[in-house]
Amino acid sequence: MNAKTIYKDDLETSRQVWIEVNDGRITMGQQDLGPACRMISGDDEYEREMTCSLKDVENALMITGEEAVISALSEMFHHADALDRFSDFLCGHSIEYTYYSC
């Protein structure tokens, strides 16, 4: 598995976003910790992830290799709203993905 944190802040409700590649799949995940999460999850923690084919992302970016893809996505999505932007990217390239939240 290859993973990298691409965004992290230290606010009252903090957020961390990461990318990981495992078994030909790429996942972007987000974890929020703090009181603002209660509106969504009823708890002080909220997590969500999107997973899709590494090959589909490689084709969309016109690059190959886990490291190259992670590097490119890190540059593109190193913002607090990274997961929303990643969703737009996937939809814009007609890439199917699974979504998980808790």
Disulfide bonds with the S-S distance in Angstrom:
none
